[in-house]
Amino acid sequence: MANDYTKAEKLTIYFIGVTTGKSSIMRVFPEWAKYLGIDAEIKGFDFRLHDDAASYMEAVKFIKDDPLSAGALVTTHKLDLLDACRSEFNGLGPYAMELHEISSISKRGDELWGHAKDPITVGLSFEAFAKDGYWTETGAEMLILGAGGSSLALVTYLIGRAKAGRDLPSRIVINNRSQPRLTELKKHTAKMIKNSDLSSLNFEFNLAPEAIDNDAVVAGLKVGSLVVNATGLGKDGPGSPLTDDVVFPEKGIVWEFNYRGDLVFLDQANAQKKRRNLQIEDGWIYFIHGWTRVIAEVFHKDIPTAGPVFNELCMIAARVGAPAKKAG
């Protein structure tokens, strides 16, 4: 994919992704910028999944060297980009160092900094629909489909939540269709809970190469359990990690991390919504938290995560950028 690295003529934030032109942020950011008093524009850089290191380096060096390029939000390429470009960063935030990924590129004077915001934003999104006490009251479980960067962020948040003494699902299952990232996530999880009093946390890691393997785990979940699609299928790739024969848990919660794309996973959940009494969440609030945290970092702006200002940002986003909802 050919990206345009023309020197910015005004302050610019970049979106590093796969199909950035289709994102609502291209319509939302200009309106947010007006509301927040930020005189800047947005531009997308698209890369193939697991693109070559030289392509990532070209983008990062451009942002670093161009005075009016303020920073970027990184999605999909968070692990690969940092792996390719670590030498270009003068500093990394604590989550970036811990997770070996970045979702935010920003500047502090002449220094280029990388941050991993996802453990924060995924937690804010999780707490928007799963209130404190839910897991203790229900004994419900969680199934995370996928073991990439988004799953790593969610697991990091959950362990931090446990360290803070807050309730968690009674069992947390992570399924992935290939072994390497599953192994890495398992190692990272063990490292995070080592030398703590959290050894009793019930994590389970399964190799699930076929969608039918995921169906089997979904079928065994307790009433009220949460099923998360963190695979990217439905947006970054076609399809769903489940088959159409899947049976979601009664009174369960279904969370799709994405808000745009084919979203077959959401279609499957909506088909059972009434019959199984499901609560269905897409990635819209995750999108808002994800972008506002990065905008705050890039432009050194205090943007609250709740309250009147955040509510107004949500309303602006809904007015100009919210995707049309499918029936179901």
PEDA-V350484 format. One record per pair of residues at least 24 apart in sequence whose C-alpha atoms are under 6 Angstrom apart, sorted by the first residue. I is the first residue (numbers start at 1). J is the second residue. If there is no record, write none. Layout:
i={I	I}
j={J	J}
This chain:
i={3	8	10	11	11	11	12	12	12	12	12	13	13	13	13	14	14	14	14	15	15	15	15	16	16	16	17	17	18	18	20	24	27	28	28	53	56	57	71	71	71	72	72	73	73	74	74	78	78	89	104	106	118	119	119	121	121	123	125	135	135	139	140	140	140	140	140	141	141	141	141	142	142	142	142	143	143	143	143	144	144	145	145	145	145	146	146	146	146	147	147	147	171	172	173	173	173	174	175	175	175	176	176	177	177	177	211	211	211	215	215	219	223	223	223	224	224	225	226	226	226	227	228	228	229	230	234	234	234	234	235	239	240	240	250	251	251	252	253	253	253	254	255	255	256	256	257	258	259	259	270}
j={45	68	68	40	68	69	40	41	42	69	70	42	70	71	72	42	43	44	72	44	45	72	73	45	46	74	46	75	46	47	44	321	321	317	321	84	81	85	105	106	298	104	105	103	104	103	104	102	103	113	294	298	153	153	157	289	290	157	286	168	169	170	169	170	222	224	225	169	170	171	225	172	225	226	227	172	173	174	227	174	228	175	228	229	230	175	176	230	231	176	181	182	202	203	203	204	205	205	206	207	208	207	208	207	208	209	241	242	243	242	246	247	249	250	251	251	252	252	252	253	254	254	255	256	256	257	261	262	263	264	261	264	264	265	276	277	278	278	278	279	280	280	281	282	282	283	283	283	283	284	328}
